[in-house]
Amino acid sequence: MFPLFELDIQKITPSTQQQQLPSGRKPPTNAERKNPLLSDAAQSVLAMGYLPRIVKIAVDKVLETKGIHM
């Protein structure tokens, strides 16, 4: 039986793989570092109808206690 494709492990480099934090989440982009309201979590809360200023207060509190993990 022939495989449909072959995966050459040597061709996979860190730049082609999705970088992840130890927690399994993706690291924040530069845009998210500058404006945390662009993060997936903040966008999800905004989609629920919360006002951006309320979400910003909550995001600021989280960043104050946990920081941005790079």
Secondary structure, 3 states (H helix, E strand, C coil): CCCCCCCCHHHCCCCCCCCCCCCCCCCCCHHHHHCHHHCHHHHHHHHCCCCHHHHHHHHHHHHHHHCCCC
